[in-house]
């Protein structure tokens, strides 16, 4: 027996993770919703998830199909691992279009007769089943039989009236097969939701959903990314930082390297974003991981988003500088998300970080690197605004966020592919310099909003025991122009560290800190 109907126009679940958030609770009960999109956009999958959710709640559900056969629908459900048991499927084939010669009329073959018979058969089936949820797939067949916008509108109005009078919540699917989108349906429908699929020059298609209208509801406007995976559609609501306020205990995170923390005025503050910029190989990732490993050893949880390195290389490189990340992964306190630049959307990217923060309590997040992020999102507008929203959200959650930005070039004048210094609370710059016949590394802090910091330039070194920071080097010039020159006599430069076996812990030629 079917469950009792929901209160009039009250939200009911869509069955699609994330979509209820956008629609402020779900579809409106006992109303007709238009789901439109080009073929392959995910309309059928969206409709089936709606009915599966209803069947799980004990509601009678009906799928009326004019465009796909029962066999095709069953095939779709099997690929997603679903069982359509409890869902009525009505394959609507008007007598005029049937292959059975006994059912075909031969004296009159008019679109008027076909259209009227099609709608009558649909209403008759709904009268028999008495469903609470209906998916009508698709209106494009009604449009073709109508051969005119006036008759088309009348037939859709007839369906809508039946849905309303019989307390049915309906999804009407439309594949936008008309040369021009018919806006008549927009005025008829209680809600209009459009599914879009964008195909970049390289990589997987990007899908997004846009709520065009929904009467009486404060829905989330704009575009929201979604993906179709085994198990159905997963929507990533656009991140709005102001919707996620949070309180946290202020404090600083130390790296365990006293000199480094001294340069940064005691460490990195919670609820702030730090930007580490420099050329490739200067030590940006290792510097960031120093704070991460120190936090993990204190019992906190962390997340690394890696665009530039595979998981295996990252773990091997960290181990070579005395940072056993694999141990923390095994203990469950560290997650490493390796991002494929050709197969990620801004919504998916933000969703992974939100899951780690809200469900796994990650307190320190490293994004390595922004250069990889920009490459992955090539062709997407407003990337800087999206990143601004993301770091604002992380700051509100009390997360220590470290962004790594690789600048173009290794020596000489350098340029950044994107300017995010204005959203960063702390900016650390790394540079190569030459002294005593060797290529060395130097760091300096350009900015820290939340407290004092040193304005000195210090040399730092990376070896098998981790990161070392030396004394301030006073006789530098040309650091900000990109060509640092050290004019000192070398007394304050770091010396090579030797292990117990007498061998050097430094490994010249090994790129230990990409």
N, C-alpha and C positions, 0 to 999 in steps of 0.2 A: 504494500500500500504506500502511495506516495506521501512524502512528508508534507506538512501544512505549508502554505505559501508564506513567504517572507512579507513583512509589512510593506505597504505600497511605496515603491521607489527607494526603499532602503538598500544600502550596499550589500551585495552578496559576492562571495569569493569568485574570482575568475579562474582559479586553478593554475595560474601562471605565476611562478615566483617573481616578485618584483612589480608586477603589473598592478596589484592591489594598492601598492604604495602610491603609484602615479595617479590612480583613479580615486584616491581618498577612501579606500575600503573595498572597491570592486564595482561591478556593473550594477545599474539600478534595477531593482526587482520589478517585474511585470512591465518592462519597457523594451522597445526594439532598438538595438544598437547596430550601426553599420560598421563593418570591418572591411576596409578596402585596401587594395594593393595589387601590384602586378603579379602575374603567375610566378610561383616559386618564392613568394614573399613570406609564407608561413601561415596563411589564413586557415587552411584546413587543420594544421597542427594546433593552432590557437583554439579553434572551435572544438576539437576533440578533447583538449584539456579542460575546457569549460564543462563539457558533458561528463567527463570522468569524475570531476569534482562533485557534480550534482549526484551522480550515481552513488558515490561513496557516502553521501549524506542521506541516502534513501529516497531521492527524488526520481520521478519518472522523466527520462530524457529521450529526445528524438532527434535524429540527424536525417534531414531531408536532402537528398542529393540529386541534382540534375546534371552535374558536370563530371562526377566521378562515380564509378561503379562500387558496389559493395566489396567486390574482390580487391579493388585498389585501396579502399579504406582499411580493410583488414590487413593488407600488406604494410601500409603506413604504421598501423598500430603495432604490428609484430616487430618492425624495425626499432620502435621506441621501447619495446618490452612491455606493452600495454595489453590488457584484456578488455575487450569491448562488451563483455558480458554485463547485462543490465541496461544496455543502451539500444534502443530501437533504431534500426537503419532502414529508411524507406528510399528505395531507388526509384525515383519518379520518372516513368517513361509514358508520356501521353499516348493514347491509342493511335493518333495520327502519325506518330513517329516510331511506332513499334514495328519490329521486323515480322510480326505475326500478321499474315495477310488477312486473317479473319477479322482482325481488329481495325484494319485500315479502311477508311472511307474512300470511295472512288468518285463519288459524284461532286463533292465539294472539297477543295483543298485550300482552305483559307487560314491566314494567320489568326483571324478572329476566333475561329473555332478551336485552333490549337491552344491559344492563350487562355481562353476561358476554361477549357478542359484541364489544362495544367494546373491552374490555380484551384479549380474545384477539387481535383484529386488531392492536392496538398492539404486543403482544408478538411477534406473527408478523413484523411489519415490522422490529422491532429485531433479530430473529433473522436476517432476510435481509441487512440492511445491516451488522450488527455494528459499531455506532458506538462511538467513545470519548466523545463528548459528545452529550447529548440535551437538548432543551427540550420539555417536555410542556405544551401550551397548549390548554385549561386544565382544572384540577381541578373547576371549577364545573360542567362538564358531567357529570362523574362523580358529583358530589354530587347533581345533579338526578335522575339515573337511579337512584341508590341508594335514595332516599326513606327514609333512615334512617341514623343516625350509625354504627351497628354495621357494616352492609354497606359503607358508604362507607370506614370505616377498614380493613376487610379488603381491599378492592380497592386502596387506596393502599399498604397493606403488601405486597401482591403485586407491585406495580410497584417498590417500594423494594427488595424482595428480588431481583428480576431485575437491577436496576441494580447491586447489590452483587456478586452472583454473576458478573456479566459484566464487571466492572471498568469500569463506565460512570459518568461524572460527569454528574449530571442536575440540571436546574433545572425545578421543577414550579411553574407559574404558577397563581395563584388570585386571582380578582377580588373576593373577599369578598362574593359576591352573596347569601349567606345572611343572614337577618334578624339573627342573632347570629353573630359570628365563631366558627368551629369550632376550638377549641383542641386537638382530637384530633391535627391535623396537626403541631402544635408539638412534641408528644412524639415523633412518628415521625421528623421531619426532623432531619438532622444540623445544619442551620442554618436560621434564619428571618430573612428580610430584608423589611422593610416599606417600601414607597414611598408617600409621602403628597403630596398636592397641596392647598395652602391658597390660597383666593381672597380677597384683600383687598377692601375697599370700592372701592378705586381702584388701577389699575395691573395689571401682569402677575401671573399666579399664582406663588406661591412653592412650590418643590418641595424635599422633604427626604427623606433615607433614614435608617432606623433599624435597626440590627442587634439583633434581640431576643435571639437566642442563636446560638452557634456553638461546638460541643463541642471542648474541648481547645485553644482558641485565645484568646490575649489580644488580642481585637479592641478597636477604639476604640468605646466606647459613646456613647450620646447621639445627638442629631440632627446630621446633616450635610447642608448644602444641596447641591442639584444642579440642573443645567439641561439641557434637551433642545434642542440646536441641530442644524443641518445637520452631519452627521457623527456624530451619536449623543449619548449621555449623557456629561456631564462632571460629576464629583463633586468638591465642594470639602470636603476633610476638615476637621473642626473644628480650629481652630488651638490647639495646646497648646504654649505657649512653652517649657516645660521639656524638650520633645523636640528643641529646636533650639539647643543650647548652641554658643557660638562665642567665639573669642578675637580681640581687635583691639587696635590700638595706641591708647592714650589720647592725647588732645590736644584743642585747642579750634579751633573754626571762627570766623573773623573775618568781619565784614561789609564791611570796607573803609572804614567810617565810624568814625573814631577815637573820637569822643565817645560813640557808641552802644556800641561795644565796652567803653569805660571804665565805662559804667553797668552793664554786665553782667559786670564783673569779668574782662574779657579776651575775651569772646565766648561762644558756646554750646559746651558740651563734647560730645565724641563719646559715643554710647551713652546719651544723655539725651533727655528729652521736654520741650519748652518749650510753654507755653500762652500765647497772646496773646489777651487779652480786651478788649472795648471795644464802644462803640456802632457802628452802621453808618456808614461814611464816616470813621472815625477814623484809618485808615491801617494796619490790621492786615495786610492782604495785601501792601502795599508794604514794610512792615517785614520780613515773612517773606521776600519775594523778594530783599531786600538780601543776606541770608545765602546764599540759593540762588545768585544770580548771582555772588557772590564765589567760591563753591565751584566753580561751573562754569568760571569763568575760571582757576581753579587746576588744571583738568583732571579734576575729579571729575564724577560722574554724579548726576542728580537726577530726582525724580518729583513732579509736582503732581497731586493728586486734587481735582478741582473739582466741587463740587455746585451752586454758586450762579451760576456764570458759564459762558457758552459759550466754546469754545476761541478763537473769533475776537475776542470782546470782551476776553478775558484778554490775548491777544497785543497787541491795539491799546492797551489801557490800560498795559501794561508798557512798550511802546515810547514812550508819551508821557511817561514819567518816566525815560527814559534806560536802560531795561533791555531789550535786544534778544533776547527769549526765542526768537524765530523762528530766529535764527542758530544757537542751541544745539540746537534741534530738528533743523535741517538737518544739523548736524554729528553728530547721533546721541547727544549727551550728555544730553539732556533729553527726558522723556516727559511728556505732559499727558493724563491720563485724565479725560474729561468724563463724569460719572456722571449717568444719568437717574434721578432719585429714584423714579420709578414702576416701574423695571425692574431693580432690583438687590437682592440678598440679602446678609446679613452674610457668608456664606461666599464669595460672588463678590467682594465688596469686599476681604476679606482676601486672597483668592487673587491679585487683581491686584497688590496691594502685595508679596506674597511673590515673584511672578514678577519684578517690577522689582528687588527686592533680591538674589535668588538667581541669576537668569539674566542680568540687565543691570547688576549691581553698582551699583545706586543707593545713594549714601551720604548723601543728604539728601532727606527726604520731607516735603512740605507737604500737610496735609489741610485744605481750605478749602471748607466750614467744618463744625465739629461740629454747628452748627445745621441745616445741610443734611443731615448724616448722620442726625440724630435724626428729621428729617422723612421721609427715605427709608425708614427702618426702623420707621416708626410701626406700633404694634401688635405689635412683636417684643419679647418679654420679655428681661431680662438684658442690655440693650444696653451698660450701663456695664461689666459684667463682660467682655463681648466686646471692648470697647475697651481695657480693662485688659490682657487677654491679648495684644492686638495690639501695644500700645506696649511691653510687656515683651519680646516677641519682637524688635521693632525695636531696643530698647536692647541686647539680647544680641548683635545683629549689628553693633553699633558705629555704627548709623545716627543721624544727627541728625534728630530728628522734631520738626516744628513743627505744633502744633494751633491752629487759629483758631476762636474762639468769639465769635459776635455776641450781645451782650446786648440784651434787650428795651428799647426806648426809645433816644432820642438825647441827651436832657438830663434832669436831675433824677435821681431814684432809679431804678436799673437792676437788673434781675434776669437771671440766667442760666438757660437752659432745662435745663441739666444741670451738675452739679458734678463736674469732673474735676481739680480742683486737687490732690487727694491722690495722683493717679497722675502728676502733672507734677513734674519736677525743678526747672523754672524757670517762674515766672509773671510775665508782663509786662502791666501794665494801661495802657490808653490812655484819655484823657478829652479832651473839649472844655472850653475855658474862654474867658471873655470878658475882653479887656483892650484898652484904647485904641480902643474902638469896633469891634473885629474879633473874629471867632470864631477861636480858635487851638487847637492840639493840644498835649497834654502826655503824657509817658510816665513811668512809674516801675516799678521792679522790686520785687515784693512778696516774692519767695522765690527762692533758688537753693541747692539742696542740696549741690552739688559744689564750692562755693567762695564767697569773699566777693563782694559786689556793693554798689553805691552805694544808699543809702537816700534819695537826693535825687529831686526832681521836675525834669525838664528839658522845655523846649519843643522840639518838632521840627516841621519844615516839609517839604513835598513840592513839588518843582517839576520843570521839564523836565530837570534834571541829576540828579535822584534825591532822596535823603533827606538832610536836614541836622538835626543835633541841637545845641541851644544850651547855654549855661552853666546850672548849677543855679539854679533859681528858689526863693529862700528864703522869700519872703513869700506863701506859699499857705496857704489854709485850706479845709476842706470837700471835699478830694479824695476821701476814702474814703466820704463820704456821697453822692457822686454829683453834687454841685453845687460844683465847684471855683471858688474866688474868688481872684484875684490882687490883692494889696494893694500891690505894688511900684510904683515910678515909671516902669517901662518901660525902664530902662537896659540890663537884661540880656535883653530880648526880641529875637528874631531880626528883622533888617530885611529888606526886600524885596530880592531879588537881581535885578540887571539884566544883560541880555545885551550882546554886543558892539555890537549895533545900537541900543542904548539902550532897548529894549523890556523890559518886565517878564517874567521867567521864571516868575513866579507867574501862575496863571490863576484868579482869583477866580470862583467859581461852578462850576468844573469839578470833578467828584467824581473826583479822580485816585487816590484810595485808598479804595476801598470795602471 
